[in-house]
Amino acid sequence: MISIAELRETLALIIYNKYFEFFMMSIIIFSALLVGIDTFELDPVYQEVIFTLDQMITIIFVMEIIMRISSYEKPLDFFKDGWNIFDFVIVAASLIPIDGNESAVARLLRIFRILRLITILPELKEILNALFRSAKSIGYVLLLMFIIFYIYAVMGTIFFENAKSGAWSDLGAALLTLFQIMTFEGWTDIMQESMEMHPYSWVFYISFIVLTAYTFLNMIIGIIIETLNEEHSKEKVEEKKNEKEMLKELIIQNRLLIEKVENLEEVMKKKK
């Protein structure tokens, strides 16, 4: 009989095996492709095939989650990791039946299963962790950007309120116009219209673009890159620590083996 501890070790070896991870990655991608194919008008026979495959994929996901939970000595420890909770919620949401009035919601939830790639690929985890860690700094930059937007929007309604396009008719329209300018979508047409009334209005547009599209957006990118570099350096430190611990364990095991060999040699000498 296999003990529970041995079963847990076996499950852990299967789950963290590279081939198993590759298999689950393939299933996740295949699941997303099925959702995409289902958006086309298909013959009822093909729809039935897609439905059957989707059910099989759901069963595989459920079995994988059960295996991962069972690999823990205490099953509730599985939920101490935020990424495990993320996986569990996505799999649980995919259990909603497709048939019935809620079929559109069920289909929508199934497309989110592709997000499980994040928990399998460490590189994606690093990027998301960097985004979460830099959220506070990015929030302050966005707040400052909003202040600039607000100031320029009010200035635009004062200077260009008589524009025929109505781009600066009120605060809401002005904010939308500024967002359009920041994305460089037809901003020259808006500027030309303003310059017909105020020849020097180009200063307004150029200064706004320099502040938002170049300065603030580059600041956000810089914050994310800096956080990513910090994440990489942390991982390298952890890898070095793990390597040192493994070396210590190997040295201890080597010493124990040497002691056992010496003891065996002494026993053999005594017998002689």
C-alpha positions as CSV (number, residue, x, y, z in Angstrom):
1,M,0.0,0.0,0.0
2,I,1.2,3.5,-0.9
3,S,1.3,5.9,2.1
4,I,-0.3,9.3,1.9
5,A,3.1,11.0,2.2
6,E,4.4,8.9,-0.8
7,L,1.3,9.8,-2.8
8,R,1.8,13.5,-2.1
9,E,5.5,13.2,-3.2
10,T,4.4,11.4,-6.4
11,L,1.8,14.1,-7.2
12,A,4.3,16.9,-6.6
13,L,6.8,15.2,-9.0
14,I,4.1,14.9,-11.6
15,I,2.8,18.5,-11.2
16,Y,6.2,20.2,-11.3
17,N,7.4,18.1,-14.2
18,K,8.3,20.1,-17.3
19,Y,6.4,17.8,-19.5
20,F,3.3,18.0,-17.4
21,E,3.6,21.8,-17.4
22,F,4.0,21.8,-21.2
23,F,0.9,19.5,-21.5
24,M,-1.2,21.9,-19.3
25,M,0.1,24.9,-21.4
26,S,-1.0,23.2,-24.5
27,I,-4.5,22.5,-23.0
28,I,-4.9,26.1,-22.0
29,I,-4.0,27.4,-25.5
30,F,-6.2,24.7,-27.1
31,S,-9.1,25.8,-24.8
32,A,-8.7,29.5,-25.9
33,L,-8.7,28.4,-29.6
34,L,-11.9,26.5,-29.1
35,V,-13.6,29.6,-27.6
36,G,-12.4,31.6,-30.7
37,I,-13.6,28.9,-33.2
38,D,-17.0,28.9,-31.4
39,T,-17.6,32.5,-32.4
40,F,-18.0,31.5,-36.0
41,E,-21.3,30.1,-37.4
42,L,-20.6,26.3,-37.5
43,D,-22.5,23.2,-38.4
44,P,-24.4,21.7,-35.4
45,V,-22.1,18.6,-35.6
46,Y,-19.0,20.7,-35.2
47,Q,-20.6,22.7,-32.3
48,E,-21.3,19.4,-30.6
49,V,-17.7,18.4,-31.0
50,I,-16.5,21.7,-29.6
51,F,-18.9,21.3,-26.7
52,T,-17.6,17.8,-25.9
53,L,-13.9,19.0,-26.1
54,D,-14.7,21.9,-23.9
55,Q,-16.2,19.5,-21.3
56,M,-13.1,17.3,-21.4
57,I,-10.8,20.3,-21.0
58,T,-12.9,21.4,-17.9
59,I,-12.5,17.9,-16.4
60,I,-8.7,18.1,-17.0
61,F,-8.5,21.5,-15.3
62,V,-10.5,20.2,-12.3
63,M,-8.3,17.1,-12.0
64,E,-5.2,19.2,-12.1
65,I,-6.4,21.5,-9.4
66,I,-7.4,18.5,-7.2
67,M,-3.9,17.0,-7.8
68,R,-2.3,20.3,-6.8
69,I,-4.4,20.6,-3.6
70,S,-3.7,17.0,-2.7
71,S,0.1,17.5,-3.1
72,Y,0.0,19.8,0.0
73,E,0.4,18.2,3.5
74,K,-2.4,20.5,4.6
75,P,-4.8,21.1,1.7
76,L,-5.8,24.6,2.9
77,D,-2.1,25.7,2.5
78,F,-2.9,25.6,-1.3
79,F,-5.0,28.8,-0.8
80,K,-2.2,30.7,1.0
81,D,-0.6,31.5,-2.4
82,G,-2.5,34.2,-4.3
83,W,-1.6,32.6,-7.7
84,N,-3.2,29.3,-6.5
85,I,-6.4,31.2,-5.6
86,F,-6.3,32.8,-9.0
87,D,-6.1,29.4,-10.7
88,F,-8.9,28.0,-8.5
89,V,-11.3,30.9,-9.3
90,I,-10.7,30.6,-13.0
91,V,-11.3,26.8,-13.0
92,A,-14.4,27.2,-10.7
93,A,-15.8,29.8,-13.1
94,S,-15.4,27.5,-16.0
95,L,-17.7,25.0,-14.3
96,I,-20.7,27.2,-15.1
97,P,-22.8,25.3,-17.7
98,I,-22.9,26.6,-21.2
99,D,-26.5,25.7,-21.9
100,G,-29.3,28.0,-20.9
101,N,-29.8,31.7,-20.6
102,E,-26.4,32.3,-19.1
103,S,-24.5,30.7,-22.0
104,A,-23.0,34.0,-23.1
105,V,-21.6,34.6,-19.6
106,A,-20.3,31.1,-19.5
107,R,-18.5,31.5,-22.8
108,L,-17.1,34.8,-21.7
109,L,-15.7,33.2,-18.5
110,R,-14.1,30.4,-20.5
111,I,-11.9,32.7,-22.5
112,F,-10.3,33.8,-19.2
113,R,-8.9,30.3,-18.8
114,I,-6.0,31.5,-21.0
115,L,-4.9,33.7,-18.1
116,R,-3.7,30.4,-16.4
117,L,-0.6,30.7,-18.6
118,I,0.5,33.4,-16.2
119,T,0.8,30.8,-13.4
120,I,2.7,28.4,-15.6
121,L,5.2,30.8,-17.1
122,P,7.5,32.5,-14.5
123,E,8.3,35.3,-16.9
124,L,4.7,36.4,-17.0
125,K,4.5,36.3,-13.2
126,E,7.5,38.6,-13.0
127,I,5.9,41.1,-15.3
128,L,2.6,41.1,-13.3
129,N,4.5,41.2,-10.0
130,A,6.4,44.2,-11.3
131,L,3.1,45.9,-12.4
132,F,1.6,45.3,-8.9
133,R,4.7,46.5,-7.1
134,S,4.9,49.7,-9.3
135,A,1.2,50.4,-9.0
136,K,1.7,53.0,-6.2
137,S,4.3,55.0,-8.1
138,I,2.3,54.7,-11.3
139,G,-0.8,55.9,-9.5
140,Y,1.0,59.1,-8.4
141,V,2.2,59.7,-12.0
142,L,-1.4,59.2,-13.3
143,L,-2.7,61.6,-10.6
144,L,-0.3,64.3,-11.7
145,M,-1.2,63.5,-15.4
146,F,-4.9,64.0,-14.5
147,I,-4.1,67.4,-12.9
148,I,-2.3,68.4,-16.1
149,F,-5.3,67.1,-18.2
150,Y,-7.7,69.1,-16.0
151,I,-5.7,72.3,-16.3
152,Y,-5.4,72.1,-20.0
153,A,-9.0,71.1,-20.4
154,V,-10.2,74.2,-18.6
155,M,-7.7,76.3,-20.6
156,G,-9.0,74.8,-23.8
157,T,-12.7,75.6,-23.0
158,I,-11.6,79.2,-22.3
159,F,-9.5,79.7,-25.4
160,F,-11.3,77.6,-28.0
161,E,-14.9,77.4,-26.8
162,N,-16.1,78.8,-30.2
163,A,-14.5,76.0,-32.2
164,K,-16.9,74.7,-34.9
165,S,-16.1,71.1,-34.2
166,G,-17.3,71.4,-30.6
167,A,-14.1,69.7,-29.4
168,W,-13.8,72.3,-26.6
169,S,-17.5,73.0,-25.9
170,D,-17.4,71.8,-22.3
171,L,-15.1,70.1,-19.8
172,G,-16.0,66.6,-20.8
173,A,-15.5,67.2,-24.5
174,A,-12.2,69.0,-23.7
175,L,-10.9,66.0,-21.7
176,L,-11.8,63.6,-24.6
177,T,-10.1,65.9,-27.1
178,L,-7.0,66.0,-25.0
179,F,-6.9,62.2,-24.8
180,Q,-7.2,62.1,-28.6
181,I,-4.3,64.6,-28.9
182,M,-2.2,62.6,-26.5
183,T,-2.7,59.5,-28.7
184,F,-1.7,61.6,-31.8
185,E,-5.0,60.7,-33.5
186,G,-5.9,63.6,-35.8
187,W,-4.4,66.2,-33.4
188,T,-3.1,68.4,-36.3
189,D,-6.6,68.9,-37.6
190,I,-7.7,70.1,-34.1
191,M,-4.7,72.4,-33.8
192,Q,-5.3,73.9,-37.3
193,E,-8.8,74.7,-36.4
194,S,-7.6,76.5,-33.2
195,M,-4.9,78.3,-35.0
196,E,-7.5,80.0,-37.2
197,M,-8.7,81.8,-34.1
198,H,-5.4,82.0,-32.2
199,P,-2.3,81.8,-34.3
200,Y,-0.1,81.0,-31.4
201,S,-2.3,78.2,-30.0
202,W,0.3,75.6,-31.3
203,V,2.2,76.4,-28.0
204,F,-0.8,74.9,-26.1
205,Y,-0.8,71.7,-28.1
206,I,3.0,71.1,-28.3
207,S,3.5,71.8,-24.5
208,F,0.6,69.4,-23.7
209,I,2.1,66.6,-25.9
210,V,5.6,67.0,-24.5
211,L,4.2,66.8,-20.9
212,T,1.9,63.8,-21.4
213,A,2.9,61.7,-24.4
214,Y,6.7,62.1,-23.8
215,T,7.3,62.9,-20.2
216,F,4.6,61.2,-18.1
217,L,4.3,58.1,-20.3
218,N,8.1,57.6,-20.3
219,M,8.1,58.0,-16.5
220,I,5.5,55.1,-16.3
221,I,7.6,53.0,-18.6
222,G,10.8,53.8,-16.5
223,I,9.0,52.8,-13.3
224,I,7.9,49.5,-14.7
225,I,11.4,48.7,-16.1
226,E,13.1,49.6,-12.8
227,T,10.7,47.4,-10.9
228,L,11.3,44.5,-13.4
229,N,15.0,44.9,-12.8
230,E,14.5,44.7,-9.1
231,E,12.4,41.5,-9.5
232,H,15.2,39.9,-11.6
233,S,17.8,40.8,-9.0
234,K,15.7,39.4,-6.2
235,E,15.3,36.1,-8.2
236,K,19.0,35.9,-8.7
237,V,19.6,36.3,-4.9
238,E,17.0,33.6,-4.2
239,E,18.6,31.3,-6.7
240,K,22.0,31.8,-5.1
241,K,20.6,31.1,-1.7
242,N,18.9,27.9,-3.0
243,E,22.2,26.8,-4.6
244,K,24.1,27.4,-1.3
245,E,21.4,25.4,0.6
246,M,21.7,22.6,-1.9
247,L,25.5,22.6,-1.6
248,K,25.2,22.4,2.2
249,E,22.8,19.5,1.9
250,L,25.1,17.7,-0.5
251,I,28.1,18.3,1.8
252,I,26.2,16.9,4.8
253,Q,25.1,13.9,2.8
254,N,28.6,13.3,1.6
255,R,29.9,13.4,5.1
256,L,27.3,10.9,6.2
257,L,28.3,8.6,3.3
258,I,31.9,8.9,4.3
259,E,31.1,8.0,7.9
260,K,29.1,5.0,6.8
261,V,31.9,3.8,4.5
262,E,34.4,4.2,7.4
263,N,32.1,2.3,9.7
264,L,31.8,-0.5,7.1
265,E,35.5,-0.7,6.7
266,E,36.0,-1.0,10.5
267,V,33.4,-3.7,10.6
268,M,35.1,-5.6,7.8
269,K,38.5,-5.3,9.5
270,K,37.1,-6.7,12.7
271,K,35.7,-9.6,10.9
272,K,39.1,-10.4,9.4
